[in-house]
Amino acid sequence: MTTDGTPPGKIHPTLRTSSHTPVVSAGKVEPCSLVIFGITGDLAERKLIPALYHLEKEGSLPDCLPLIGVGRRDLSGDGLANSLREKVSLFSGTKAQGDVWKCLVSGFQYVRGDFDNADTYRALGETLAELEREKGTGGNRLFYLATPPGLFPVIVRNLSDADLLHRSGRRGEGPWSRVIIEKPFGRDLESAKELNRLVGGVLREDQTFRIDHYLGKETVQNILTFRFGNSIFEPIWNRKYIDHVQITAAEEIGVEGRGAFYDNTGVLRDIIQNHLLQVLALCAMEPPVSFKADEIRDEKVQVLRSLRPFWPDDMGKAVLFGQYDGYRENDGVARDSRTPTFTALRVLIDNWRWQGVPFYLRAGKKLTSRVTEVAIHFQRIPFCLFGHEGVCRQIDPNVLVLRIQPDEGICLCFASKIPGDDIKVATVKMDMSYSETFQQRVGDAYERLILDCMRGDATLFARKDEVERSWEFVTPLLDTWESGTERPCTYAPGSDGPVEADRLIGADGRIWRALK
């Protein structure tokens, strides 16, 4: 039996393609130099360097990639490289092999300096020029801003002032410069617009890569293939057949030493504005004309434009904020903090396909388990064929679950007769696991996104209008909450969240999927 009491089922896939030619080619990874601002920070140590190591191991990176780290710590290049090697072993679950690591850091240089000091960028320019001559990159440059958000404008402005950003770089027009900017992109609508104005003053949109690592996850990418590549699902992907959708991002960990950052951010900025609204847009968008970057992003923006805005009296009815017990005891967190670590939202999309279908978004820290998923709940059967209505009410509606993490896969729940003379009905599952089905390692999201930026493919990155539309939806919620005095609902660490979240969805006659 599975953890929720339903008999398990397994898909035994037949992997078959009509040809060996990719449906959409990933494109060529061009030689370039990679500069990481914040090389000594948490993101670089936990995600970026392990991602680069695995790409090097699989032969996906350009030969002898010049890698430059920029940071404020007083370290030697060799000392930092040794420290980063230890972090690969710690955070990637595999020991960094000597030959692979040696190749990855063969062109590694460390530039120490403050991010607001012009001398830092002069030193960076000299290091880049030397490595570009030595490694033959053609002058292509990729800058990754793995720093606190407040430094994004500082770094972009200084890169421009130091003339380190090539103004050309369209296809076939000489060397290119691209900048990856981490989330959160702004704190609200006005700051996002201001940052877009600043970035747009020194970079073209095709040079700007606003990263959301959720879009690099295999199961998030597969949403479009699953929807538009299977004719049995797309015709029923609408209000006539779908009762509601639940999108969940639950974490077991708390703020884990990031108290000051998180207390200034909160779950709306950290998860909802970027990750979950991006997932919602992919699930709800109309079919694009093609899989080209801007045509996909055009359809996502249309969904974001169709989100019904919240009003102040929606608090408690369609919007709920929670905070786990003990959060305010973390270093860097205000003792009277109202910053939410959990939220539940009832979101409506005012368009023809989704009118009246609620999308329930739920995200939080210190919950019972780590799970990110999309659950499509289909309508109940319209007429009872099995006797008493009470018996038929025990037949669960069909649920399609797209598991984003940790066990990437797709699960379909449906009714089936239990063997025997009597007609007894049970809910069973067909479950496809990516790792089991395809017998290969599912790469980390950052691996895919770094390569896509080297290719110049912006499909999985947020466009300027996407960012502003998502902030336009979220900012009124932030303003209402942050200008008020209401306390967030409390919940115990290791629980499913505040009981009030159950009441929010229960008011519509529905229940959350169990997190375990």
N, C-alpha and C positions, 0 to 999 in steps of 0.2 A: 504493500500500500504506500501511496505517497504521503507527504507530510500533512496534507489537508484531507486525507481519508479516501481519495479517489484512486482506483486501480491505475497503475502506470501503463503507458503504452509507449512503443518505440517506433520511430520511423527507420526503415532500412532503405536508405536512398540509393537510387541508381544515378550516379553522376554521369551525365551525358550532355555534350554540347554539339551543336550542329557543325562547328568548325573549330580550329585552333586559333582563329583570329579573334582578338578581344572585341566585344560589342562596342565598347568605348575604350580607346587606347589611352593609357595613363600619360603618355608623352615622355620625352627625353629629359633626364636630369642633367642640367648644364653645369659645367665646372664653375665654381664660385668660391669666394671667401665667406666664411660664416663668423660674424661678430656677435657675441652674447653679452649684452649689458646685464650685470647682476650675476656674474658667473659663480660667485660664492654664496648665492642665495638659495633658499629652499627649493624653488621651482627648478633651477638648473641642476641641483644635486639629485633631487628625487625623480625628475622626469626627463629633462632635456639631454643630459649626458648619458643616462642609460638608454634613451632612445637612439642617440647617435651611435652608441656602442653596438646596439643590435643591428642598425642599418649597415654599419661597417662590417659586422660579422657576416651579414647576408650579401655583401657586395653591392649594396644599393647606392652608396655615396659616390660622388665623383672621386677619382683617384687623388690620393694625397690632399685631402681637403684642408686648406689653411683654416685653422680654428683659432680665433682670438677671443680671449675673455677680458672683460673690462669690469673692474671692481674697486672697492675702496680699501680693502684689507691689505695690510703690508705683508705680502707673501712673495716667495720666489715662484717662477713659472714651474720648476721641477717639483717643488713642494706642493703646489696647488694640484698639479697633474696626479701626483701620488695620492693626494687626498680624494680627488674625484674618482680615481680607480677604486678606492675602497667604497665609495658611495654607490658605484655601479653594482658591486657585489652585494651591498646591503639592501638596495632598493629594487633591484631587477630580478632577484631570486636566482641569479647565476653568477658564478665567479668570472671576473674579467680575464679572458685568456691573454697571455703575454703577447703573442704575435698580433692579435687583433687590436689590442690596446696600443701597442707600439705604432701600428699603422695609423690609428686614429689621432694620436697626439704627435705624430712626426712633424706636423706643421703648427703645433700649438704655441701660442705666445700669450703672455699675460701683460695687460696694460693697467697699471695701478693709477688711480686718480679720482677726484671728485667729479660727479656727473655734471656739475654746473661750472667747471673750470675749463677755460679754453685750452690750457696746456694739455689736458687729458686728450683732447681731440687732435691736437697737433701730434702728440705721440702716437695716437691711433693711426693717423694718416701716414706717418713714416713707416709704421709697422706694416700697414696694408700694402704700401708701395713696394716694400722689400719682398714680402711674401708673394705678391702678384707677379713680380719679375721671376722669382725663384720657382713658383709652382705653375705658372702659365695659365692663370685663370681667365685671361682676357679682360680683366678689370671688373668682372661681375661681383656684386657685393650683396650679401643678405645680412641685415641687421635684425637681431631678436631682442626686444625690450622685455626682459624678464625681471622687471623692477617693480616697486610699488607704483600704483597708478599716478601719484602726484609727480613722478619724475618723467612721465611720458612727454609732456610738452617741453620740458627742459632738454631732454636728449634729442628730440626731433629738431628743435630750434638750433642747438649747437652743431648737430650733424650738417645742417644746411649752412650755417655760418662758416663752418670749417671746410665747406665745399667738398664734402665726402659723399654727397648724393648725386649720382649722374642724372642730368636732366633728360638725356636721351633714354634709350633702353627699350623702346618698342621693338617688336620682333624684326630682326634684321637691321636695326639702326644703331648698332654699337653696344658697348657694355651696359648692363642694367644694374640698378640699385632697387632693392625691395626691403620693406620694413614690416616685421611681424610685431603687432602691438597686442599685448595680453589683455585679458579682461580683469576688472570691469572697465569698459570704455566709457568713462565719465561716471558721475555719481547720480545724475538726474538728467532730465531732458536738456536743460540749458547748458550744463557742463559738457554733455556729449556733443551738442552743436558747436560749442566753442572749440573743443578738441578737434572736431571735424574741420572747422574753419582753419585752425592752425596747421593741421596735417595737409589739408588741401592746398595751402599756400606754398608748400615746398615739395609735395608729392602728388603725382597723378593718382586717380583711383586705382588704376591697374598696378600701381606700385605699393599700394597699401593693403596689408593683410591683417584684418582684425580677427584674432584667433578665438575660437570657442572649441575646446578640445572634445566636447561631446560630439561635434560634427565629424570628428575623425574616427569615431568608434565604428567598427564594422556593422553592428546591428542598426545604428542610426543611418549609415549609408545605405543599408539594405532595405530601408523602409520604402524608398522609391522603386527599387527593383521588385520588391514583394508586391507592392500595390499595382504597378503598371506592367509587370511582366506575367501576371497570373489573371486570366480572364474570369476565374471563379470568384475573385475577391473585389475587383474594381466595380462591378455592377451593383454590389451591395454595400459599398463604402459611402453611405449617405444616411440621411435622417429617416428614411423609410425602413431601414433594417437595423440601424445601430441605435441602441437605447442611450448609452453614455460612454464616455472614454475616461479612464483614469491614468494619469501620468505621475509616476512616483520617483523621487530621488531621495532615498533614505541612507543615512550614514550611521555607523556604529560609533565612530570617534566623535570627540567634542572639538573644541577649538585648538587643542594640542599645541600650546605654546604660541598661538597666534591671536591671543586675546585682544591686544590693542588694535590689530588690523580688523578682526571680526567685529568688535564692538563698534567700529566706525563704518561697518559695511552691512551686516545683517543678511538674513536669508533671502530677502527680496532682491538685493543687489548681487549677492553671491551666486544664487542658483536660478531664480525665477526669470529675471530680466534677460538673461542670456541663454543658459542651457535649456530650461524647460519650454520657454517660448519658441526656441529654435526647433525643438522636437515636435511641439504642437504644430508649428507651421508646416513641417514636412509631412505630418500625418494628415493635415487638413487641406493642403494645397490642391489646386486643380492640376490636371496633366499638363506639363510644359510642352512646348513645341518640339524641343529636343533636350538632350542632356548637357547642353552648353551652359556655362556658368551663369551668365546673366539671365537666361531664359528660366532656369530653375529659381534664381533669386527673385525674379519678377513675380513669380507665383507665390513665393513665400511672403513677399511684401503685401500682396493682395490679402492674404489671410490676416496679417497683423493690422491692416487697415480696417478689417471687418470685425475686430474684437470689440464687443460692447463695453463701453467705459464703465468704471465703477463710480458710485456716488457715496457720499459720506454715510448715508443710512444703510449701506451694504455691509458695514462693519458688523461682524457677528453673525450675519445671515449668509453672505456670499464670500466673506473674507474673515479668516481667523489667524491670529498670531499666538505663538506659544514660546516658552523659554524653559529649558530643562533645569531641574533643581541642581543647584551648585554652580551654575554658569557664572554668577557674579563673584564667585570666589577665585576665578582664574586671574592670573597676573595680567594687568593691562585693562581689565574690565571694570567699569565704574560700579561701585557698590549699590547704586540705585538704578542700574541700567534697565532700560525698556527694550533693548535691542532683541528682536525675535530670532530664535534659533530654529523655529518651526513655523510653517505656514500651510494653510489649506485654502484653496481658492475654488470658487465655482465660476467658470469662464464660459461665456456664450459667444458664438460666432454668428453675426448677422449676415448670412448670405443664403443662397438658394439651397446649397448642399447640406448645410448644417443647422438651419434654423430650428431652434428648440432642443438641440442635442447638447447637454452640458458636458464640458470638459472639466474634470476635477483634477486640479494640480496639487500635489502634496510633496513637501520637501522638509527635511529636518536633520538635525544632528543628535547624537546620543540616543539613537533608536535601537530597536531590538535586533536589527540585522542590517547589513549593507545590501541594498538592492536598488537598481534603477530599471524601470520597465514601463512599457505602454500596454495597457489592458483595454482591448476593444470589447465592450459588452453588447451583445446583440439583443434584439427584442425577444421577449418570451414568446412561446408558441401561442398563436391566436385563439385556438380552440382545443378543448380537452378531449382526447380520444381514448384515455386510459381509465375511464370510470369517474370516481369522485374528484371534484375540483381540488380538494385538499391534497389528493395524491399527485395531481398534476403540478400543483404548486411546489412539490418537492423536486421536480425536474429543473435543474439549474439551466439558465439560458446559456447559449454558446458564448465562450470567451476566447478571444485570440490574444495571446500575450507575446509581445516582442521584448525579450530580455536583453537589455543593453549591457548590464554588468550585475554580478561578477561572472555568471555562467552564460555567456552569450548564446542566444538561440531563439527559437520560436516554438510556442506551445499552443495547441488548439484543444479546447475542452468541448466535448459533445456527448449527447445521450446515447446509450447503447443498452440492448437487452442483456440481462445476466443469463447465462446458460441455465436451462431447466424447463420444466413443464409450465410453470407459472410465468406470467409476464411481469418481470421485475426490471425496473429501469435504474441504471446507475450512470454517473458521469465518469467518463474516461478521458485520457489525455493522449494525444500524439505529440511527441516532444522531439525537436530537432536541436542538437547541440552542435555549434560551429566546430569546436575542436574535435569532437568524435566523428562528425560527418566528413569533414574535409581533411582530417588527419594531418593538420599542420598548425603551427603556432599562430594564434591570433595576435597580430602586432598591436602595440600600444598606439593610442590615437595620435600622440605626438610624432611618431615615426611617419605616419601617412601625411600629416600636415606639413612637416618640414620638407618632405620630398615634393609635395604639391607646390609649395612656395618656390622651390628650386626650379620646378617646371613652369612656373608662372600660371598655374591653374588655380583660380580663385573660387571654384565651385563650393568648397567646404569652408569658406571664410565669409564673414558678415560684411555686407555692403553698407555704405554710408546710410542709405535710407532705411535699411533693416534695423540698424542700431537706433536710429532716431524714432522709428515707429514703435519699437519695443519700449523705449524709455517714455514715449508719449503715453503708452498704456499704463506703465508702472508708476510714473512720477506722482500722479494724483493720490495713489495709495500711500506712497511714502510721505507726501505732504500731510495727508490727513492723520496718519499714525504719529509722525514725528512732532506735529503741532499739538497733539492731544496729551492727556494724562492717564489714559486707561492702561492698566497693567496687562501684560501678556498672560495668557493662561499658562499654568505651570504643568509640567509632566515629569514623571520619574525617568531617570536614565535607564535605558534598556527596555522601555515600553514602546507601544505603537504611536505614542504622541498623546496630546491632550484629549480627554474624553469629549471635550467640546467639539473636536473635529468629527467625531462620530455623529454628533447631533447635527452638524452642518450638512453632511451628506444624508443623514437619516431623515431630515426634514423633507427630502425628495423621495423617501421610500427606498433608499439604496444604502449599501454598506461598502466600506473599503475592503479591498483585498488584504488578506493577512500578510504581514511583512515576512513572516517565516515561511 
